[in-house]
Amino acid sequence: MVLETLNPMHYNITSLVPDAMPVATVPILILMCFLFLMWNHEETSSIPGPGYCMGIGPLISHGRFLWMGVGNACNYYNKTYGEFVRVWISGEETFIISK
């Protein structure tokens, strides 16, 4: 009888977890989602150009300049967004003005 009470396999692990645990996780998950959205929120700019999109936009913009070269990439962005464009080169916001 003593060995039976000392055996850890004898106890059901779900009885050790309180019932309030699943109820507490829902507000924590909602709070984490809200903080994630606030962290990734960016003020919309009136200057056209590729979106920021959690840092992916600057990587694509910089990669396009490396792959196509400055002249061809500028022509691409000018055809796509107009004569005044905001892009990222080396992680810095850069403006392309044409015409």
PLY file of the C-alpha trace (Angstrom):
ply
format ascii 1.0
element vertex 99
property float x
property float y
property float z
element edge 98
property int vertex1
property int vertex2
end_header
0.00 0.00 0.00
2.86 2.40 0.77
4.59 1.53 -2.49
1.37 2.15 -4.35
1.06 5.71 -3.00
4.69 6.50 -3.82
4.41 5.28 -7.39
4.20 8.39 -9.69
2.44 6.39 -12.41
-0.43 5.85 -10.02
-1.54 9.51 -10.22
-3.36 10.98 -13.19
-1.38 14.00 -14.44
-4.55 15.80 -15.56
-5.80 15.91 -12.01
-2.72 17.93 -11.03
-3.42 20.69 -13.61
-6.10 23.09 -12.41
-9.20 23.62 -14.49
-8.49 27.35 -14.74
-5.40 26.77 -16.92
-7.24 26.59 -20.30
-9.37 29.58 -19.34
-6.25 31.66 -18.58
-4.54 30.81 -21.88
-7.22 32.41 -24.07
-6.69 35.98 -22.80
-2.92 35.50 -22.96
-3.14 34.38 -26.60
-5.42 37.31 -27.46
-3.00 39.71 -25.76
-0.03 38.22 -27.65
-1.86 38.55 -30.99
-2.76 42.16 -30.18
0.85 43.00 -29.26
2.09 41.30 -32.44
-0.29 43.39 -34.56
0.74 46.59 -32.76
4.44 45.74 -33.25
3.99 45.17 -36.99
1.68 48.12 -37.56
3.15 50.83 -39.72
1.75 54.20 -40.56
0.66 54.24 -44.18
2.76 56.59 -46.23
1.37 58.90 -48.86
4.41 58.10 -51.00
3.82 55.08 -53.26
6.13 52.10 -53.20
6.35 48.49 -52.09
4.84 47.71 -48.69
6.85 46.98 -45.56
5.08 43.68 -44.76
6.99 42.72 -41.57
10.39 43.49 -43.11
9.94 41.38 -46.23
9.36 44.44 -48.46
12.78 45.95 -47.76
14.49 42.61 -48.41
12.74 42.23 -51.77
13.46 45.86 -52.70
17.15 45.58 -51.84
17.40 42.22 -53.62
15.86 43.71 -56.76
18.48 46.49 -56.79
21.29 43.95 -56.35
19.91 41.60 -59.00
18.75 44.07 -61.68
21.16 46.91 -61.06
20.28 50.45 -60.08
19.13 51.64 -63.52
16.84 48.73 -64.36
15.39 48.55 -60.84
14.63 52.29 -60.89
12.91 51.91 -64.26
10.88 48.98 -62.90
9.72 50.89 -59.82
8.97 54.02 -61.87
6.79 52.01 -64.27
5.05 50.25 -61.40
4.49 53.10 -58.91
5.06 56.37 -60.77
7.73 59.06 -60.86
8.18 59.44 -57.08
8.76 56.11 -55.29
9.83 55.00 -51.82
12.06 51.87 -51.70
14.60 50.40 -49.29
18.27 50.01 -50.12
20.50 48.43 -47.43
17.64 48.73 -44.93
17.32 52.51 -45.37
14.33 54.23 -46.86
15.31 55.71 -50.23
13.31 57.90 -52.59
13.53 57.56 -56.38
12.60 60.69 -58.28
12.37 60.52 -62.05
11.46 62.87 -64.89
0 1
1 2
2 3
3 4
4 5
5 6
6 7
7 8
8 9
9 10
10 11
11 12
12 13
13 14
14 15
15 16
16 17
17 18
18 19
19 20
20 21
21 22
22 23
23 24
24 25
25 26
26 27
27 28
28 29
29 30
30 31
31 32
32 33
33 34
34 35
35 36
36 37
37 38
38 39
39 40
40 41
41 42
42 43
43 44
44 45
45 46
46 47
47 48
48 49
49 50
50 51
51 52
52 53
53 54
54 55
55 56
56 57
57 58
58 59
59 60
60 61
61 62
62 63
63 64
64 65
65 66
66 67
67 68
68 69
69 70
70 71
71 72
72 73
73 74
74 75
75 76
76 77
77 78
78 79
79 80
80 81
81 82
82 83
83 84
84 85
85 86
86 87
87 88
88 89
89 90
90 91
91 92
92 93
93 94
94 95
95 96
96 97
97 98
